[in-house]
Amino acid sequence: MSLITSTSSITALFFNGQIAHIINPWTLTVDFENETITVEKRNWYFIGINKNIIAFRFIRNIRVDEHLFGANISIKATGGWVVANYLSKNDAETIKNSLFEYNKGRNNHIIFS
């Protein structure tokens, strides 16, 4: 359980009317070894990738917003929000539960405040 990766679901993007994002979906990666969360999205010009990386110690809140198809996961850090849209519901729930289980397993200190 050192790395979890999830990409926006094509079905969720299609049925939620976000067809333009099918060619450049959101990708969320949780790295338990380095204690970081990375949200990536290719920019519209296909030249580069926009990345938001936060450390676990800056996490303040985790929010999962479920739709009929798919779910958005928002993670509040000290400086703002990191959002990955239209992931599958199962992936969003797995990520949330994995982060909470990791936090419970920390004996010396709490990572999330």
C-alpha positions as a Python dict, from the first residue, in 0.01 Angstrom:
ca = {
    (1, 'M'): (0, 0, 0),
    (2, 'S'): (275, 248, -83),
    (3, 'L'): (106, 405, -389),
    (4, 'I'): (-258, 452, -494),
    (5, 'T'): (-341, 605, -833),
    (6, 'S'): (-684, 695, -971),
    (7, 'T'): (-791, 868, -1294),
    (8, 'S'): (-1122, 1032, -1381),
    (9, 'S'): (-1377, 781, -1504),
    (10, 'I'): (-1472, 822, -1871),
    (11, 'T'): (-1827, 712, -1787),
    (12, 'A'): (-1856, 972, -1511),
    (13, 'L'): (-1717, 1246, -1736),
    (14, 'F'): (-1957, 1153, -2018),
    (15, 'F'): (-2275, 1127, -1810),
    (16, 'N'): (-2197, 1443, -1610),
    (17, 'G'): (-2159, 1647, -1930),
    (18, 'Q'): (-1782, 1697, -1901),
    (19, 'I'): (-1699, 1551, -2242),
    (20, 'A'): (-1422, 1808, -2304),
    (21, 'H'): (-1225, 1661, -2012),
    (22, 'I'): (-1217, 1306, -2152),
    (23, 'I'): (-894, 1378, -2339),
    (24, 'N'): (-727, 1535, -2032),
    (25, 'P'): (-869, 1378, -1714),
    (26, 'W'): (-765, 1439, -1353),
    (27, 'T'): (-521, 1193, -1195),
    (28, 'L'): (-484, 1161, -819),
    (29, 'T'): (-183, 979, -671),
    (30, 'V'): (-136, 906, -301),
    (31, 'D'): (222, 816, -207),
    (32, 'F'): (236, 669, 144),
    (33, 'E'): (614, 632, 140),
    (34, 'N'): (681, 1003, 82),
    (35, 'E'): (354, 1111, 251),
    (36, 'T'): (237, 1321, -45),
    (37, 'I'): (-78, 1360, -254),
    (38, 'T'): (-45, 1468, -618),
    (39, 'V'): (-328, 1586, -844),
    (40, 'E'): (-232, 1611, -1213),
    (41, 'K'): (-421, 1741, -1514),
    (42, 'R'): (-280, 1795, -1863),
    (43, 'N'): (-332, 2153, -1975),
    (44, 'W'): (-548, 2239, -2276),
    (45, 'Y'): (-251, 2299, -2506),
    (46, 'F'): (-111, 1946, -2438),
    (47, 'I'): (232, 2095, -2381),
    (48, 'G'): (263, 2031, -2009),
    (49, 'I'): (94, 1895, -1701),
    (50, 'N'): (-40, 2104, -1413),
    (51, 'K'): (43, 1943, -1076),
    (52, 'N'): (-65, 2018, -721),
    (53, 'I'): (139, 1835, -458),
    (54, 'I'): (66, 1852, -86),
    (55, 'A'): (224, 1678, 211),
    (56, 'F'): (14, 1475, 453),
    (57, 'R'): (106, 1702, 743),
    (58, 'F'): (-78, 1996, 580),
    (59, 'I'): (-411, 1810, 535),
    (60, 'R'): (-699, 1958, 732),
    (61, 'N'): (-1011, 1808, 570),
    (62, 'I'): (-1110, 1540, 318),
    (63, 'R'): (-1442, 1579, 135),
    (64, 'V'): (-1601, 1328, -105),
    (65, 'D'): (-1888, 1461, -320),
    (66, 'E'): (-2070, 1174, -492),
    (67, 'H'): (-2269, 1217, -812),
    (68, 'L'): (-2499, 972, -988),
    (69, 'F'): (-2191, 867, -1186),
    (70, 'G'): (-1855, 924, -1019),
    (71, 'A'): (-1735, 1134, -728),
    (72, 'N'): (-1520, 1439, -664),
    (73, 'I'): (-1261, 1427, -386),
    (74, 'S'): (-1148, 1755, -229),
    (75, 'I'): (-860, 1771, 16),
    (76, 'K'): (-817, 2089, 217),
    (77, 'A'): (-459, 2176, 296),
    (78, 'T'): (-319, 2471, 488),
    (79, 'G'): (-295, 2692, 177),
    (80, 'G'): (-617, 2591, -1),
    (81, 'W'): (-794, 2302, -169),
    (82, 'V'): (-672, 2022, -397),
    (83, 'V'): (-951, 1873, -610),
    (84, 'A'): (-973, 1568, -837),
    (85, 'N'): (-1305, 1549, -1022),
    (86, 'Y'): (-1513, 1259, -1155),
    (87, 'L'): (-1318, 967, -1011),
    (88, 'S'): (-1507, 643, -971),
    (89, 'K'): (-1701, 624, -644),
    (90, 'N'): (-1509, 315, -540),
    (91, 'D'): (-1170, 482, -597),
    (92, 'A'): (-1270, 796, -404),
    (93, 'E'): (-1391, 589, -108),
    (94, 'T'): (-1077, 372, -118),
    (95, 'I'): (-852, 678, -114),
    (96, 'K'): (-1043, 837, 175),
    (97, 'N'): (-1040, 519, 381),
    (98, 'S'): (-672, 452, 308),
    (99, 'L'): (-575, 799, 427),
    (100, 'F'): (-774, 758, 749),
    (101, 'E'): (-629, 410, 812),
    (102, 'Y'): (-279, 544, 756),
    (103, 'N'): (-348, 823, 1003),
    (104, 'K'): (-477, 576, 1266),
    (105, 'G'): (-166, 363, 1224),
    (106, 'R'): (65, 646, 1329),
    (107, 'N'): (156, 571, 1693),
    (108, 'N'): (371, 871, 1780),
    (109, 'H'): (175, 1155, 1629),
    (110, 'I'): (-129, 1241, 1421),
    (111, 'I'): (-52, 1337, 1063),
    (112, 'F'): (-391, 1495, 987),
    (113, 'S'): (-512, 1762, 1223),
}
